[in-house]
Amino acid sequence: MVAILSLLALVAVLIVGLYGTSLALRTARQPAVVLAYESGTLLQQHAVSRYHTRWYAITVLFLAFDMEMIFMYPWAVVVADMGAKAVVEMFGFLLVLLVGVTYVWREGALRWT
């Protein structure tokens, strides 16, 4: 019981210490309620203007190939035990990923010029 209480006291001291350090080191003394919070500094540019829209399509492409690799390796281990059902399910999964890759291709994310 003493160990749990001392651990809770240590956590409370750490939390109060972190909040106190944050208050002491912050750069903006007046809270900007209507602006996006960015580590206490004022924004230098608009949030939407930071990234070009083509990067969203490239992100979809990355996620498609990333998900493929995440699920293909464990599938390769159990496909012999599960049989044809596992093969059909994997091709269905790959078909869903192919829809994402086709979307990215039609959006022109694969053109670099």
C-alpha positions as CSV (number, residue, x, y, z in Angstrom):
1,M,0.0,0.0,0.0
2,V,2.9,2.3,0.9
3,A,4.5,1.6,-2.5
4,I,1.3,2.5,-4.4
5,L,0.9,5.7,-2.5
6,S,4.5,6.7,-3.0
7,L,4.2,6.0,-6.7
8,L,1.1,8.1,-7.0
9,A,2.8,10.9,-5.1
10,L,5.8,10.7,-7.5
11,V,3.5,10.8,-10.5
12,A,1.7,13.8,-9.1
13,V,5.0,15.6,-8.4
14,L,6.2,14.8,-12.0
15,I,3.0,16.1,-13.5
16,V,3.1,19.4,-11.5
17,G,6.8,19.8,-12.3
18,L,6.1,19.3,-16.0
19,Y,3.3,21.8,-16.0
20,G,5.4,24.3,-14.1
21,T,8.3,23.9,-16.5
22,S,6.0,24.4,-19.4
23,L,4.6,27.6,-17.9
24,A,8.1,28.9,-17.1
25,L,9.5,28.2,-20.6
26,R,6.7,29.2,-22.9
27,T,7.3,32.0,-25.3
28,A,3.9,33.5,-25.7
29,R,2.5,34.8,-22.5
30,Q,-0.9,35.6,-23.9
31,P,-2.8,32.5,-25.0
32,A,-3.9,32.7,-28.6
33,V,-7.3,31.1,-28.2
34,V,-8.4,31.4,-31.8
35,L,-5.1,30.3,-33.3
36,A,-3.8,26.7,-33.7
37,Y,-1.5,25.8,-30.9
38,E,2.1,25.2,-32.1
39,S,4.3,24.9,-29.1
40,G,3.5,28.4,-27.9
41,T,4.7,30.2,-31.0
42,L,2.6,32.1,-33.4
43,L,1.9,30.5,-36.8
44,Q,4.1,31.5,-39.6
45,Q,1.8,30.2,-42.4
46,H,-1.6,28.9,-42.9
47,A,-2.1,25.2,-42.0
48,V,-3.5,24.2,-45.4
49,S,-0.7,25.9,-47.3
50,R,2.0,23.6,-45.9
51,Y,1.4,20.5,-48.0
52,H,0.6,20.2,-51.7
53,T,-2.4,18.1,-52.4
54,R,-0.4,15.6,-54.4
55,W,1.2,14.3,-51.2
56,Y,-2.2,13.0,-50.1
57,A,-2.4,10.7,-53.1
58,I,1.2,9.6,-52.5
59,T,0.3,8.8,-48.9
60,V,-2.5,6.6,-50.1
61,L,0.0,4.8,-52.3
62,F,2.4,4.3,-49.4
63,L,-0.3,3.0,-47.2
64,A,-1.5,0.5,-49.8
65,F,2.0,-1.0,-50.2
66,D,2.6,-0.8,-46.5
67,M,-0.6,-2.6,-45.6
68,E,0.3,-5.2,-48.2
69,M,3.6,-6.0,-46.6
70,I,2.2,-6.0,-43.1
71,F,-0.4,-8.6,-43.9
72,M,1.5,-10.6,-46.6
73,Y,4.2,-11.8,-44.2
74,P,2.0,-13.4,-41.6
75,W,-0.3,-14.7,-44.4
76,A,2.7,-16.5,-46.0
77,V,3.2,-18.4,-42.7
78,V,-0.3,-19.7,-42.3
79,V,-1.4,-20.1,-45.9
80,A,-0.3,-23.8,-46.0
81,D,-2.4,-24.6,-43.0
82,M,-5.6,-22.7,-44.1
83,G,-5.6,-23.7,-47.7
84,A,-7.6,-22.2,-50.5
85,K,-9.7,-20.1,-48.2
86,A,-6.6,-18.0,-47.3
87,V,-5.6,-17.6,-50.9
88,V,-9.1,-16.3,-51.8
89,E,-9.1,-13.9,-48.8
90,M,-5.7,-12.5,-49.7
91,F,-6.7,-11.9,-53.3
92,G,-9.8,-10.0,-52.0
93,F,-7.5,-7.9,-49.8
94,L,-5.1,-7.3,-52.7
95,L,-8.1,-6.2,-54.8
96,V,-9.1,-3.6,-52.3
97,L,-5.5,-2.3,-52.3
98,L,-5.5,-2.3,-56.1
99,V,-8.5,0.0,-56.0
100,G,-6.4,2.5,-53.9
101,V,-3.4,2.2,-56.3
102,T,-5.7,2.7,-59.3
103,Y,-7.1,5.8,-57.7
104,V,-3.6,7.2,-57.1
105,W,-2.7,6.4,-60.7
106,R,-5.7,8.2,-62.0
107,E,-5.0,11.2,-59.8
108,G,-1.5,11.4,-61.4
109,A,0.6,10.8,-58.3
110,L,2.8,8.4,-60.2
111,R,3.9,11.2,-62.7
112,W,7.0,13.0,-61.4
113,T,7.3,15.6,-64.1
